């Protein structure tokens, strides 16, 4: 009962923030930042399932974001698919690739697993950058509009409006958060958390460790692919940087900062690392130094992440 109430409270608070925040936005630029937070938050929620629930590390998840992004760019051009169907194709392709590579990769543990997933991310990024005749290479590729302009215009919405993308990506984040919270409370979620603590102990009590690790990897890849597709459709342009190593590290950093085992922490980590660079631009040459210092301080004084640490602090005062 308490877990269910906590789940509903989390969803209500997140929905309230999404609805109320625009009242304080002085310009459309803030809608853009909000949309980026939601897109990153979706990918990080997938990593919470993989890292926080199942205890498996991935340093190449931006590769799946790149697959989803380029599916929306290339499938309409070469296959004649509607962008929405292209998004679904990218999701299915990411899930299939995650299932294929996950079977051998997830036999590894620790830094061996980290290096293997890193290799996958680098491979995807190199393919997107080197296959210039198809992907546009390092210069990137245009992405067609979502294809809902006429439908949206009938109800008074503009597809190119930053407010639309704020609401659209916010709905995806709410759906992804709802799914992750339900997974956390389910028998599958308990099995994932069991193998996170000890694979040997989980196997002893009957948990199919291989199947659950692979399921978490595939599901997290789906989250990453959807985030990449949303980013591509929102920007109407995409480059191989979406699948790059730095983006993978950024996603993992957001996961750890917010709290690797916390679904609300995924949103908090994404918000912190998306907004801070914008806030710190006033410091010019010191921007990256201050950002790094803040991240170090959070990890030193809040090693379990922002949301779990603050939650324990609040409970201690009540």
HUHU-V358009 format. One record per residue. N is the residue number from 0. PSI is psi in whole degrees, 0 to 359 (999 if undefined). Layout:
N,PSI / N,PSI
This chain:
0,318 / 1,321 / 2,318 / 3,317 / 4,319 / 5,321 / 6,312 / 7,322 / 8,318 / 9,314 / 10,319 / 11,317 / 12,316 / 13,316 / 14,321 / 15,318 / 16,316 / 17,321 / 18,321 / 19,326 / 20,318 / 21,338 / 22,341 / 23,8 / 24,120 / 25,343 / 26,171 / 27,340 / 28,325 / 29,331 / 30,322 / 31,314 / 32,318 / 33,318 / 34,319 / 35,322 / 36,317 / 37,319 / 38,312 / 39,321 / 40,325 / 41,313 / 42,320 / 43,327 / 44,321 / 45,321 / 46,330 / 47,320 / 48,317 / 49,310 / 50,310 / 51,319 / 52,305 / 53,345 / 54,26 / 55,134 / 56,146 / 57,125 / 58,18 / 59,22 / 60,341 / 61,338 / 62,319 / 63,325 / 64,321 / 65,321 / 66,315 / 67,320 / 68,312 / 69,338 / 70,319 / 71,336 / 72,320 / 73,324 / 74,318 / 75,326 / 76,315 / 77,334 / 78,352 / 79,24 / 80,149 / 81,143 / 82,325 / 83,319 / 84,327 / 85,323 / 86,317 / 87,323 / 88,315 / 89,321 / 90,315 / 91,320 / 92,318 / 93,317 / 94,318 / 95,317 / 96,318 / 97,321 / 98,319 / 99,312 / 100,337 / 101,328 / 102,311 / 103,322 / 104,320 / 105,359 / 106,341 / 107,164 / 108,161 / 109,222 / 110,341 / 111,317 / 112,319 / 113,316 / 114,322 / 115,315 / 116,326 / 117,318 / 118,321 / 119,313 / 120,318 / 121,321 / 122,313 / 123,315 / 124,319 / 125,319 / 126,315 / 127,325 / 128,327 / 129,334 / 130,60 / 131,321 / 132,334 / 133,312 / 134,347 / 135,354 / 136,206 / 137,337 / 138,345 / 139,184 / 140,140 / 141,150 / 142,130 / 143,163 / 144,161 / 145,335 / 146,20 / 147,17 / 148,309 / 149,319 / 150,317 / 151,325 / 152,331 / 153,337 / 154,16 / 155,22 / 156,149 / 157,122 / 158,330 / 159,358 / 160,133 / 161,331 / 162,324 / 163,313 / 164,329 / 165,312 / 166,320 / 167,310 / 168,328 / 169,321 / 170,320 / 171,319 / 172,318 / 173,317 / 174,317 / 175,321 / 176,317 / 177,316 / 178,316 / 179,320 / 180,321 / 181,322 / 182,319 / 183,321 / 184,352 / 185,167 / 186,325 / 187,320 / 188,320 / 189,324 / 190,320 / 191,317 / 192,332 / 193,316 / 194,338 / 195,318 / 196,316 / 197,116 / 198,324 / 199,314 / 200,320 / 201,317 / 202,326 / 203,324 / 204,11 / 205,9 / 206,129 / 207,89 / 208,314 / 209,314 / 210,318 / 211,323 / 212,317 / 213,320 / 214,318 / 215,321 / 216,316 / 217,315 / 218,319 / 219,327 / 220,323 / 221,316 / 222,313 / 223,319 / 224,317 / 225,321 / 226,320 / 227,320 / 228,316 / 229,319 / 230,317 / 231,314 / 232,325 / 233,317 / 234,340 / 235,22 / 236,147 / 237,147 / 238,166 / 239,347 / 240,334 / 241,334 / 242,8 / 243,164 / 244,318 / 245,324 / 246,322 / 247,314 / 248,322 / 249,317 / 250,317 / 251,320 / 252,317 / 253,319 / 254,313 / 255,320 / 256,316 / 257,330 / 258,104 / 259,331 / 260,9 / 261,123 / 262,314 / 263,329 / 264,331 / 265,315 / 266,319 / 267,316 / 268,319 / 269,318 / 270,315 / 271,310 / 272,344 / 273,321 / 274,323 / 275,314 / 276,327 / 277,320 / 278,323 / 279,359 / 280,336 / 281,342 / 282,355 / 283,252 / 284,342 / 285,5 / 286,307 / 287,328 / 288,315 / 289,320 / 290,314 / 291,321 / 292,317 / 293,316 / 294,319 / 295,316 / 296,320 / 297,316 / 298,328 / 299,313 / 300,344 / 301,67 / 302,336 / 303,0 / 304,165 / 305,304 / 306,311 / 307,320 / 308,314 / 309,325 / 310,316 / 311,322 / 312,317 / 313,320 / 314,327 / 315,335 / 316,350 / 317,999
